[in-house]
Structures are given as structure tokens and as C-alpha cells.
Amino acid sequence: MFEFRAWNTELMMKRQTTRPNLQKDVIVALQFLYTGIVSHLANKSTQFEIEHVFPVKFCADRISANDDDGWPISAIGNLMFLEKTVNRIKGEKLLGTEVPKLYKSGEILADEQRLIEQYLVSPDVSKIVADSVITAESYHQFCNMRAEEIGEKISTNLRLSGSR
């Protein structure tokens, strides 16, 4: 887990203002994260996209409003897998406000809503709202909290001992 934390610290130092290319190690980490959630067969039959939990446009708007030099938009703590069809329906909107609307309108089913919660890992979808990330500090806190949960989940999935 020490190596994961050090890697996350490196990712959190980046200053991004636009959609950056994702590093291959981030993609591999996400694949390890979802090992216990997405079966090999489901991965073959369902197209997934890497989703920014707080979308790039949302982050860019906050960066501009705060006159910041950039945030680590593609840090592991701000990324998740999401089924392509759901991601396209959701668009640039926040999960906490959009998922309930999509479910209520019938655009996603209860099973899809449950899967979105699983894919997010942490926190609950209801916490992904505009008020939860206003400054660079609150964004960093969110990403670090979520990265810690992701690291623990990867350690569990890979049955690594001494993860703490």
C-alpha cells in the first residue's frame, strides 16, 4: 500500500486544466480495482469508459473560478469505470444529481443504478454534487480519500498482505 500511496501523491501533484491523456498505469490500476465487480465475461460483453467522477468541464470551471493553476483532474481518486451507454446519457453532469434523475425518468434501471454505486466504490453517488468540491483543497481531500479506498480495494482484490 505504501507504493500505491506514493504513486497517488505523484498523481496529485499534476496541474491539469483540460482533458489529459490517461497514463497506462492508471488504466491498469482501474482494471485491478474492478476485478471483483466486473467479470471477464461482462468486460467482454459491455463497453466501459473511464469516467471522471467530477467531470473535466466541472473541474475546469472550478479551476477558472478560483483562479487556480490546475488540479490533478485525472488522479486515480477522480476516475472510475462506467458503462458507455450510461456515461453517454449522463454526459458532463454530476453523478449525485444526474443518476437519480435518470432512474426517475426510466433512462436507467434499478440494476444500473446499483452498478453505478459499485463502480464508484466510494463515496455514495449522492455525495457527488457541486457543493462537495468547491476549492482545490476540497478536491484534493476528495481524491485522496477515494484513492485510499481504491488502494484498499485493489489490495483486497489482489489478496495482497500487509495492505495498511
N, CA and C atoms as an extended XYZ file, in Angstrom:
492
Properties=species:S:1:pos:R:3:atomname:S:1:resname:S:1:resid:I:1 pbc="F F F"
N         0.820       -1.192        0.000 N   MET     1
C         0.000        0.000        0.000 CA  MET     1
C         0.868        1.262        0.000 C   MET     1
N         2.062        1.156        0.578 N   PHE     2
C         2.970        2.306        0.598 CA  PHE     2
C         3.256        2.787       -0.823 C   PHE     2
N         3.530        1.851       -1.728 N   GLU     3
C         3.835        2.214       -3.115 CA  GLU     3
C         2.635        2.877       -3.784 C   GLU     3
N         1.449        2.366       -3.489 N   PHE     4
C         0.227        2.951       -4.058 CA  PHE     4
C         0.066        4.394       -3.572 C   PHE     4
N         0.290        4.611       -2.294 N   ARG     5
C         0.166        5.969       -1.745 CA  ARG     5
C         1.191        6.911       -2.359 C   ARG     5
N         2.408        6.433       -2.540 N   ALA     6
C         3.457        7.263       -3.157 CA  ALA     6
C         3.082        7.602       -4.595 C   ALA     6
N         2.551        6.616       -5.304 N   TRP     7
C         2.111        6.834       -6.694 CA  TRP     7
C         0.980        7.848       -6.726 C   TRP     7
N         0.014        7.718       -5.808 N   ASN     8
C        -1.090        8.670       -5.747 CA  ASN     8
C        -0.572       10.081       -5.460 C   ASN     8
N         0.410       10.203       -4.590 N   THR     9
C         0.997       11.515       -4.287 CA  THR     9
C         1.562       12.148       -5.553 C   THR     9
N         2.221       11.348       -6.379 N   GLU    10
C         2.738       11.856       -7.670 CA  GLU    10
C         1.595       12.336       -8.556 C   GLU    10
N         0.534       11.535       -8.650 N   LEU    11
C        -0.609       11.908       -9.488 CA  LEU    11
C        -1.247       13.205       -8.988 C   LEU    11
N        -1.297       13.372       -7.675 N   MET    12
C        -1.953       14.537       -7.086 CA  MET    12
C        -1.152       15.827       -7.276 C   MET    12
N         0.100       15.723       -7.692 N   MET    13
C         0.929       16.914       -7.917 CA  MET    13
C         0.685       17.548       -9.291 C   MET    13
N         0.005       16.835      -10.159 N   LYS    14
C        -0.220       17.347      -11.512 CA  LYS    14
C        -1.153       18.548      -11.486 C   LYS    14
N        -0.928       19.445      -12.401 N   ARG    15
C        -1.767       20.626      -12.554 CA  ARG    15
C        -2.351       20.584      -13.953 C   ARG    15
N        -3.587       20.148      -14.052 N   GLN    16
C        -4.252       19.991      -15.342 CA  GLN    16
C        -5.453       20.928      -15.407 C   GLN    16
N        -5.700       21.453      -16.599 N   THR    17
C        -6.852       22.335      -16.795 CA  THR    17
C        -7.770       21.832      -17.901 C   THR    17
N        -7.307       20.838      -18.640 N   THR    18
C        -8.091       20.260      -19.735 CA  THR    18
C        -8.025       18.738      -19.628 C   THR    18
N        -8.732       18.059      -20.511 N   ARG    19
C        -8.752       16.594      -20.510 CA  ARG    19
C        -7.387       16.056      -20.914 C   ARG    19
N        -6.672       15.486      -19.961 N   PRO    20
C        -5.352       14.928      -20.278 CA  PRO    20
C        -5.466       13.485      -20.758 C   PRO    20
N        -4.437       13.040      -21.467 N   ASN    21
C        -4.367       11.619      -21.815 CA  ASN    21
C        -4.115       10.832      -20.538 C   ASN    21
N        -4.782        9.708      -20.418 N   LEU    22
C        -4.610        8.887      -19.228 CA  LEU    22
C        -3.359        8.042      -19.346 C   LEU    22
N        -2.644        7.935      -18.242 N   GLN    23
C        -1.459        7.096      -18.197 CA  GLN    23
C        -1.890        5.633      -18.158 C   GLN    23
N        -1.076        4.767      -18.766 N   LYS    24
C        -1.404        3.342      -18.795 CA  LYS    24
C        -1.469        2.744      -17.401 C   LYS    24
N        -0.634        3.219      -16.482 N   ASP    25
C        -0.662        2.657      -15.128 CA  ASP    25
C        -1.975        2.964      -14.414 C   ASP    25
N        -2.604        4.084      -14.734 N   VAL    26
C        -3.905        4.421      -14.157 CA  VAL    26
C        -4.961        3.445      -14.678 C   VAL    26
N        -4.903        3.140      -15.953 N   ILE    27
C        -5.859        2.206      -16.551 CA  ILE    27
C        -5.698        0.818      -15.938 C   ILE    27
N        -4.464        0.376      -15.758 N   VAL    28
C        -4.208       -0.932      -15.146 CA  VAL    28
C        -4.722       -0.948      -13.710 C   VAL    28
N        -4.486        0.120      -12.965 N   ALA    29
C        -4.977        0.190      -11.584 CA  ALA    29
C        -6.497        0.086      -11.549 C   ALA    29
N        -7.170        0.761      -12.466 N   LEU    30
C        -8.632        0.673      -12.518 CA  LEU    30
C        -9.084       -0.753      -12.847 C   LEU    30
N        -8.363       -1.435      -13.731 N   GLN    31
C        -8.715       -2.816      -14.041 CA  GLN    31
C        -8.571       -3.705      -12.805 C   GLN    31
N        -7.526       -3.501      -12.010 N   PHE    32
C        -7.371       -4.249      -10.764 CA  PHE    32
C        -8.489       -3.903       -9.781 C   PHE    32
N        -8.884       -2.641       -9.753 N   LEU    33
C        -9.953       -2.204       -8.863 CA  LEU    33
C       -11.255       -2.942       -9.168 C   LEU    33
N       -11.569       -3.082      -10.440 N   TYR    34
C       -12.863       -3.648      -10.826 CA  TYR    34
C       -12.846       -5.165      -10.980 C   TYR    34
N       -11.726       -5.800      -10.633 N   THR    35
C       -11.621       -7.253      -10.717 CA  THR    35
C       -12.746       -7.951       -9.976 C   THR    35
N       -13.109       -7.462       -8.813 N   GLY    36
C       -14.159       -8.101       -8.025 CA  GLY    36
C       -15.563       -7.680       -8.409 C   GLY    36
N       -15.699       -6.691       -9.271 N   ILE    37
C       -17.014       -6.163       -9.643 CA  ILE    37
C       -17.407       -6.572      -11.052 C   ILE    37
N       -16.465       -6.468      -11.981 N   VAL    38
C       -16.743       -6.754      -13.388 CA  VAL    38
C       -16.072       -8.071      -13.755 C   VAL    38
N       -16.877       -9.055      -14.104 N   SER    39
C       -16.299      -10.342      -14.504 CA  SER    39
C       -15.649      -10.210      -15.873 C   SER    39
N       -14.801      -11.162      -16.195 N   HIS    40
C       -14.148      -11.183      -17.507 CA  HIS    40
C       -15.204      -11.219      -18.612 C   HIS    40
N       -16.247      -12.022      -18.424 N   LEU    41
C       -17.307      -12.118      -19.433 CA  LEU    41
C       -18.067      -10.803      -19.579 C   LEU    41
N       -18.376      -10.155      -18.456 N   ALA    42
C       -19.074       -8.873      -18.524 CA  ALA    42
C       -18.202       -7.831      -19.208 C   ALA    42
N       -16.908       -7.881      -18.946 N   ASN    43
C       -15.982       -6.942      -19.564 CA  ASN    43
C       -15.946       -7.132      -21.081 C   ASN    43
N       -16.131       -8.361      -21.530 N   LYS    44
C       -16.144       -8.645      -22.976 CA  LYS    44
C       -17.450       -8.184      -23.620 C   LYS    44
N       -18.568       -8.293      -22.882 N   SER    45
C       -19.875       -8.010      -23.478 CA  SER    45
C       -20.343       -6.571      -23.269 C   SER    45
N       -19.739       -5.855      -22.349 N   THR    46
C       -20.152       -4.490      -22.040 CA  THR    46
C       -19.001       -3.545      -22.320 C   THR    46
N       -19.302       -2.449      -22.990 N   GLN    47
C       -18.268       -1.445      -23.225 CA  GLN    47
C       -18.228       -0.489      -22.053 C   GLN    47
N       -17.032       -0.305      -21.508 N   PHE    48
C       -16.835        0.629      -20.405 CA  PHE    48
C       -16.009        1.807      -20.890 C   PHE    48
N       -16.235        2.936      -20.237 N   GLU    49
C       -15.406        4.112      -20.463 CA  GLU    49
C       -14.840        4.542      -19.118 C   GLU    49
N       -13.719        5.208      -19.167 N   ILE    50
C       -13.170        5.784      -17.950 CA  ILE    50
C       -13.835        7.139      -17.772 C   ILE    50
N       -14.493        7.272      -16.649 N   GLU    51
C       -15.269        8.465      -16.329 CA  GLU    51
C       -14.549        9.282      -15.264 C   GLU    51
N       -14.542       10.575      -15.442 N   HIS    52
C       -14.062       11.470      -14.390 CA  HIS    52
C       -15.233       11.665      -13.431 C   HIS    52
N       -15.061       11.281      -12.177 N   VAL    53
C       -16.131       11.395      -11.189 CA  VAL    53
C       -16.617       12.844      -11.139 C   VAL    53
N       -15.688       13.764      -10.985 N   PHE    54
C       -16.002       15.174      -11.184 CA  PHE    54
C       -15.539       15.485      -12.602 C   PHE    54
N       -16.487       15.685      -13.512 N   PRO    55
C       -16.151       15.832      -14.936 CA  PRO    55
C       -15.126       16.931      -15.215 C   PRO    55
N       -14.425       16.764      -16.317 N   VAL    56
C       -13.378       17.702      -16.720 CA  VAL    56
C       -13.925       19.127      -16.786 C   VAL    56
N       -15.089       19.305      -17.388 N   LYS    57
C       -15.664       20.655      -17.512 CA  LYS    57
C       -15.962       21.243      -16.137 C   LYS    57
N       -16.507       20.440      -15.244 N   PHE    58
C       -16.780       20.902      -13.886 CA  PHE    58
C       -15.482       21.371      -13.218 C   PHE    58
N       -14.437       20.537      -13.309 N   CYS    59
C       -13.141       20.891      -12.712 CA  CYS    59
C       -12.569       22.145      -13.358 C   CYS    59
N       -12.614       22.211      -14.680 N   ALA    60
C       -12.077       23.381      -15.384 CA  ALA    60
C       -12.804       24.659      -14.968 C   ALA    60
N       -14.119       24.563      -14.805 N   ASP    61
C       -14.889       25.732      -14.355 CA  ASP    61
C       -14.482       26.157      -12.950 C   ASP    61
N       -14.279       25.187      -12.057 N   ARG    62
C       -13.867       25.486      -10.685 CA  ARG    62
C       -12.443       26.071      -10.670 C   ARG    62
N       -11.572       25.504      -11.479 N   ILE    63
C       -10.195       25.998      -11.573 CA  ILE    63
C       -10.201       27.465      -11.999 C   ILE    63
N       -10.992       27.763      -13.017 N   SER    64
C       -11.086       29.125      -13.523 CA  SER    64
C       -11.701       30.063      -12.477 C   SER    64
N       -12.783       29.639      -11.840 N   ALA    65
C       -13.464       30.469      -10.839 CA  ALA    65
C       -12.558       30.784       -9.654 C   ALA    65
N       -11.690       29.845       -9.309 N   ASN    66
C       -10.779       30.028       -8.175 CA  ASN    66
C        -9.431       30.609       -8.583 C   ASN    66
N        -9.273       30.844       -9.888 N   ASP    67
C        -8.010       31.354      -10.423 CA  ASP    67
C        -6.826       30.463      -10.016 C   ASP    67
N        -7.075       29.139      -10.065 N   ASP    68
C        -6.030       28.168       -9.752 CA  ASP    68
C        -5.213       27.864      -11.004 C   ASP    68
N        -4.030       27.273      -10.808 N   ASP    69
C        -3.186       26.924      -11.953 CA  ASP    69
C        -3.473       25.520      -12.486 C   ASP    69
N        -4.388       24.807      -11.863 N   GLY    70
C        -4.770       23.478      -12.332 CA  GLY    70
C        -4.968       22.522      -11.176 C   GLY    70
N        -5.704       21.467      -11.433 N   TRP    71
C        -5.953       20.405      -10.469 CA  TRP    71
C        -5.546       19.082      -11.104 C   TRP    71
N        -5.292       18.065      -10.323 N   PRO    72
C        -4.982       16.739      -10.882 CA  PRO    72
C        -6.269       16.054      -11.362 C   PRO    72
N        -6.788       16.529      -12.478 N   ILE    73
C        -8.094       16.093      -12.982 CA  ILE    73
C        -8.140       14.582      -13.211 C   ILE    73
N        -7.036       14.002      -13.647 N   SER    74
C        -7.024       12.566      -13.928 CA  SER    74
C        -6.298       11.755      -12.859 C   SER    74
N        -6.360       12.232      -11.625 N   ALA    75
C        -5.841       11.447      -10.499 CA  ALA    75
C        -6.736       10.226      -10.320 C   ALA    75
N        -6.180        9.144       -9.821 N   ILE    76
C        -6.935        7.898       -9.650 CA  ILE    76
C        -8.189        8.123       -8.802 C   ILE    76
N        -8.126        9.047       -7.857 N   GLY    77
C        -9.269        9.328       -6.996 CA  GLY    77
C       -10.422       10.015       -7.693 C   GLY    77
N       -10.215       10.480       -8.908 N   ASN    78
C       -11.288       11.125       -9.670 CA  ASN    78
C       -11.716       10.290      -10.874 C   ASN    78
N       -11.322        9.035      -10.907 N   LEU    79
C       -11.644        8.196      -12.067 CA  LEU    79
C       -12.425        6.961      -11.660 C   LEU    79
N       -13.235        6.484      -12.593 N   MET    80
C       -13.991        5.249      -12.392 CA  MET    80
C       -14.352        4.672      -13.752 C   MET    80
N       -14.710        3.397      -13.773 N   PHE    81
C       -15.291        2.804      -14.977 CA  PHE    81
C       -16.789        3.066      -14.927 C   PHE    81
N       -17.373        3.310      -16.083 N   LEU    82
C       -18.813        3.462      -16.207 CA  LEU    82
C       -19.215        2.875      -17.551 C   LEU    82
N       -20.334        2.174      -17.551 N   GLU    83
C       -20.794        1.606      -18.814 CA  GLU    83
C       -20.990        2.734      -19.823 C   GLU    83
N       -20.546        2.490      -21.047 N   LYS    84
C       -20.534        3.525      -22.079 CA  LYS    84
C       -21.910        4.148      -22.295 C   LYS    84
N       -22.953        3.314      -22.373 N   THR    85
C       -24.289        3.866      -22.636 CA  THR    85
C       -24.732        4.801      -21.515 C   THR    85
N       -24.472        4.421      -20.275 N   VAL    86
C       -24.838        5.260      -19.129 CA  VAL    86
C       -23.994        6.530      -19.132 C   VAL    86
N       -22.719        6.400      -19.415 N   ASN    87
C       -21.832        7.560      -19.443 CA  ASN    87
C       -22.278        8.566      -20.489 C   ASN    87
N       -22.696        8.078      -21.640 N   ARG    88
C       -23.136        8.984      -22.706 CA  ARG    88
C       -24.439        9.687      -22.342 C   ARG    88
N       -25.327        8.977      -21.660 N   ILE    89
C       -26.582        9.596      -21.221 CA  ILE    89
C       -26.287       10.664      -20.164 C   ILE    89
N       -25.410       10.344      -19.222 N   LYS    90
C       -25.074       11.241      -18.117 CA  LYS    90
C       -24.336       12.484      -18.610 C   LYS    90
N       -23.441       12.292      -19.565 N   GLY    91
C       -22.686       13.412      -20.113 CA  GLY    91
C       -21.790       14.079      -19.083 C   GLY    91
N       -21.726       15.400      -19.098 N   GLU    92
C       -20.846       16.180      -18.215 CA  GLU    92
C       -21.483       16.476      -16.856 C   GLU    92
N       -22.639       15.895      -16.614 N   LYS    93
C       -23.337       16.191      -15.353 CA  LYS    93
C       -22.768       15.368      -14.209 C   LYS    93
N       -23.019       15.821      -12.997 N   LEU    94
C       -22.520       15.149      -11.802 CA  LEU    94
C       -23.400       13.954      -11.439 C   LEU    94
N       -22.759       12.878      -11.001 N   LEU    95
C       -23.472       11.648      -10.653 CA  LEU    95
C       -24.549       11.877       -9.594 C   LEU    95
N       -24.249       12.661       -8.584 N   GLY    96
C       -25.174       12.848       -7.466 CA  GLY    96
C       -26.483       13.495       -7.850 C   GLY    96
N       -26.453       14.341       -8.846 N   THR    97
C       -27.691       14.978       -9.300 CA  THR    97
C       -28.307       14.239      -10.486 C   THR    97
N       -27.486       13.650      -11.328 N   GLU    98
C       -27.986       13.066      -12.570 CA  GLU    98
C       -28.517       11.636      -12.411 C   GLU    98
N       -27.848       10.797      -11.632 N   VAL    99
C       -28.282        9.397      -11.506 CA  VAL    99
C       -29.727        9.293      -10.995 C   VAL    99
N       -30.099       10.016       -9.939 N   PRO   100
C       -31.498        9.933       -9.505 CA  PRO   100
C       -32.488       10.385      -10.587 C   PRO   100
N       -32.128       11.422      -11.345 N   LYS   101
C       -32.998       11.895      -12.427 CA  LYS   101
C       -33.145       10.826      -13.516 C   LYS   101
N       -32.033       10.199      -13.877 N   LEU   102
C       -32.065        9.163      -14.917 CA  LEU   102
C       -32.899        7.964      -14.481 C   LEU   102
N       -32.796        7.612      -13.206 N   TYR   103
C       -33.586        6.498      -12.686 CA  TYR   103
C       -35.070        6.865      -12.667 C   TYR   103
N       -35.375        8.050      -12.189 N   LYS   104
C       -36.766        8.504      -12.098 CA  LYS   104
C       -37.416        8.585      -13.484 C   LYS   104
N       -36.648        8.998      -14.484 N   SER   105
C       -37.193        9.134      -15.840 CA  SER   105
C       -37.227        7.802      -16.590 C   SER   105
N       -36.620        6.764      -16.006 N   GLY   106
C       -36.611        5.450      -16.654 CA  GLY   106
C       -35.476        5.264      -17.650 C   GLY   106
N       -34.555        6.229      -17.715 N   GLU   107
C       -33.427        6.106      -18.645 CA  GLU   107
C       -32.404        5.088      -18.170 C   GLU   107
N       -32.358        4.853      -16.859 N   ILE   108
C       -31.557        3.755      -16.321 CA  ILE   108
C       -32.442        2.946      -15.380 C   ILE   108
N       -32.139        1.674      -15.252 N   LEU   109
C       -32.901        0.771      -14.402 CA  LEU   109
C       -32.279        0.687      -13.012 C   LEU   109
N       -33.004        0.079      -12.084 N   ALA   110
C       -32.513       -0.069      -10.715 CA  ALA   110
C       -31.187       -0.824      -10.688 C   ALA   110
N       -31.041       -1.857      -11.531 N   ASP   111
C       -29.781       -2.606      -11.589 CA  ASP   111
C       -28.626       -1.722      -12.041 C   ASP   111
N       -28.886       -0.856      -13.005 N   GLU   112
C       -27.840        0.050      -13.485 CA  GLU   112
C       -27.460        1.063      -12.397 C   GLU   112
N       -28.453        1.532      -11.662 N   GLN   113
C       -28.183        2.466      -10.575 CA  GLN   113
C       -27.315        1.782       -9.507 C   GLN   113
N       -27.624        0.544       -9.188 N   ARG   114
C       -26.849       -0.226       -8.210 CA  ARG   114
C       -25.415       -0.433       -8.698 C   ARG   114
N       -25.260       -0.729       -9.992 N   LEU   115
C       -23.920       -0.922      -10.561 CA  LEU   115
C       -23.104        0.369      -10.526 C   LEU   115
N       -23.738        1.490      -10.782 N   ILE   116
C       -23.035        2.771      -10.730 CA  ILE   116
C       -22.462        2.981       -9.326 C   ILE   116
N       -23.254        2.666       -8.313 N   GLU   117
C       -22.773        2.758       -6.919 CA  GLU   117
C       -21.557        1.862       -6.714 C   GLU   117
N       -21.616        0.642       -7.254 N   GLN   118
C       -20.487       -0.283       -7.120 CA  GLN   118
C       -19.264        0.230       -7.861 C   GLN   118
N       -19.451        0.724       -9.070 N   TYR   119
C       -18.326        1.220       -9.857 CA  TYR   119
C       -17.663        2.420       -9.175 C   TYR   119
N       -18.465        3.237       -8.504 N   LEU   120
C       -17.920        4.408       -7.819 CA  LEU   120
C       -17.034        3.991       -6.641 C   LEU   120
N       -17.324        2.868       -6.024 N   VAL   121
C       -16.592        2.328       -4.876 CA  VAL   121
C       -16.803        3.193       -3.628 C   VAL   121
N       -16.480        4.437       -3.688 N   SER   122
C       -16.617        5.357       -2.566 CA  SER   122
C       -16.588        6.770       -3.122 C   SER   122
N       -17.303        7.694       -2.559 N   PRO   123
C       -18.368        7.595       -1.579 CA  PRO   123
C       -19.675        7.225       -2.256 C   PRO   123
N       -20.804        7.407       -1.582 N   ASP   124
C       -22.109        7.183       -2.208 CA  ASP   124
C       -22.298        8.179       -3.347 C   ASP   124
N       -23.046        7.777       -4.358 N   VAL   125
C       -23.331        8.653       -5.502 CA  VAL   125
C       -23.918        9.984       -5.025 C   VAL   125
N       -24.732        9.945       -3.993 N   SER   126
C       -25.396       11.165       -3.503 CA  SER   126
C       -24.402       12.244       -3.055 C   SER   126
N       -23.164       11.854       -2.798 N   LYS   127
C       -22.141       12.809       -2.350 CA  LYS   127
C       -21.431       13.515       -3.510 C   LYS   127
N       -21.680       13.062       -4.740 N   ILE   128
C       -21.004       13.655       -5.899 CA  ILE   128
C       -21.865       14.805       -6.429 C   ILE   128
N       -21.813       15.899       -5.693 N   VAL   129
C       -22.581       17.092       -6.031 CA  VAL   129
C       -21.645       18.300       -6.021 C   VAL   129
N       -22.092       19.374       -6.640 N   ALA   130
C       -21.254       20.565       -6.809 CA  ALA   130
C       -20.751       21.121       -5.485 C   ALA   130
N       -21.568       21.095       -4.453 N   ASP   131
C       -21.173       21.683       -3.167 CA  ASP   131
C       -20.067       20.911       -2.463 C   ASP   131
N       -19.813       19.670       -2.859 N   SER   132
C       -18.793       18.888       -2.156 CA  SER   132
C       -17.375       19.213       -2.616 C   SER   132
N       -17.241       19.838       -3.782 N   VAL   133
C       -15.916       20.245       -4.273 CA  VAL   133
C       -16.013       21.675       -4.788 C   VAL   133
N       -15.492       22.583       -3.975 N   ILE   134
C       -15.563       23.994       -4.337 CA  ILE   134
C       -14.164       24.563       -4.570 C   ILE   134
N       -13.196       24.078       -3.802 N   THR   135
C       -11.835       24.591       -3.881 CA  THR   135
C       -10.857       23.470       -4.222 C   THR   135
N        -9.639       23.853       -4.532 N   ALA   136
C        -8.592       22.854       -4.788 CA  ALA   136
C        -8.400       21.976       -3.558 C   ALA   136
N        -8.469       22.559       -2.379 N   GLU   137
C        -8.291       21.790       -1.145 CA  GLU   137
C        -9.376       20.723       -0.985 C   GLU   137
N       -10.635       21.098       -1.216 N   SER   138
C       -11.707       20.105       -1.071 CA  SER   138
C       -11.616       19.042       -2.162 C   SER   138
N       -11.168       19.430       -3.355 N   TYR   139
C       -10.971       18.455       -4.442 CA  TYR   139
C        -9.862       17.469       -4.059 C   TYR   139
N        -8.748       17.977       -3.547 N   HIS   140
C        -7.641       17.117       -3.124 CA  HIS   140
C        -8.084       16.168       -2.008 C   HIS   140
N        -8.847       16.683       -1.053 N   GLN   141
C        -9.344       15.830        0.031 CA  GLN   141
C       -10.204       14.700       -0.526 C   GLN   141
N       -11.096       15.040       -1.456 N   PHE   142
C       -11.951       14.028       -2.070 CA  PHE   142
C       -11.105       12.970       -2.782 C   PHE   142
N       -10.193       13.409       -3.629 N   CYS   143
C        -9.379       12.461       -4.409 CA  CYS   143
C        -8.519       11.583       -3.501 C   CYS   143
N        -7.930       12.162       -2.476 N   ASN   144
C        -7.096       11.375       -1.569 CA  ASN   144
C        -7.924       10.372       -0.773 C   ASN   144
N        -9.106       10.782       -0.304 N   MET   145
C        -9.992        9.872        0.416 CA  MET   145
C       -10.388        8.703       -0.474 C   MET   145
N       -10.767        9.025       -1.682 N   ARG   146
C       -11.217        7.985       -2.606 CA  ARG   146
C       -10.050        7.100       -3.041 C   ARG   146
N        -8.876        7.684       -3.245 N   ALA   147
C        -7.687        6.903       -3.616 CA  ALA   147
C        -7.352        5.893       -2.520 C   ALA   147
N        -7.504        6.297       -1.279 N   GLU   148
C        -7.246        5.383       -0.164 CA  GLU   148
C        -8.201        4.175       -0.238 C   GLU   148
N        -9.463        4.446       -0.481 N   GLU   149
C       -10.463        3.367       -0.626 CA  GLU   149
C       -10.128        2.479       -1.821 C   GLU   149
N        -9.720        3.094       -2.915 N   ILE   150
C        -9.356        2.341       -4.118 CA  ILE   150
C        -8.156        1.446       -3.838 C   ILE   150
N        -7.142        1.998       -3.176 N   GLY   151
C        -5.955        1.208       -2.843 CA  GLY   151
C        -6.294        0.008       -1.979 C   GLY   151
N        -7.161        0.210       -0.996 N   GLU   152
C        -7.581       -0.894       -0.121 CA  GLU   152
C        -8.337       -1.955       -0.924 C   GLU   152
N        -9.201       -1.511       -1.815 N   LYS   153
C        -9.990       -2.446       -2.634 CA  LYS   153
C        -9.075       -3.245       -3.571 C   LYS   153
N        -8.099       -2.585       -4.170 N   ILE   154
C        -7.146       -3.278       -5.036 CA  ILE   154
C        -6.358       -4.308       -4.229 C   ILE   154
N        -5.911       -3.918       -3.032 N   SER   155
C        -5.171       -4.845       -2.170 CA  SER   155
C        -6.015       -6.072       -1.847 C   SER   155
N        -7.280       -5.841       -1.553 N   THR   156
C        -8.193       -6.957       -1.267 CA  THR   156
C        -8.386       -7.826       -2.509 C   THR   156
N        -8.645       -7.186       -3.646 N   ASN   157
C        -8.871       -7.941       -4.888 CA  ASN   157
C        -7.669       -8.803       -5.272 C   ASN   157
N        -6.477       -8.271       -5.038 N   LEU   158
C        -5.262       -8.987       -5.404 CA  LEU   158
C        -4.728       -9.847       -4.266 C   LEU   158
N        -5.442       -9.837       -3.156 N   ARG   159
C        -5.056      -10.608       -1.962 CA  ARG   159
C        -3.632      -10.292       -1.519 C   ARG   159
N        -3.340       -9.014       -1.476 N   LEU   160
C        -2.020       -8.571       -1.014 CA  LEU   160
C        -2.032       -8.510        0.507 C   LEU   160
N        -1.014       -9.014        1.128 N   SER   161
C        -0.959       -8.968        2.594 CA  SER   161
C        -0.312       -7.679        3.037 C   SER   161
N        -0.612       -7.296        4.269 N   GLY   162
C         0.006       -6.095        4.824 CA  GLY   162
C        -0.349       -4.854        4.071 C   GLY   162
N        -1.609       -4.721        3.636 N   SER   163
C        -2.005       -3.593        2.799 CA  SER   163
C        -1.955       -2.260        3.538 C   SER   163
N        -2.059       -2.250        4.826 N   ARG   164
C        -2.039       -0.981        5.572 CA  ARG   164
C        -0.633       -0.678        5.880 C   ARG   164
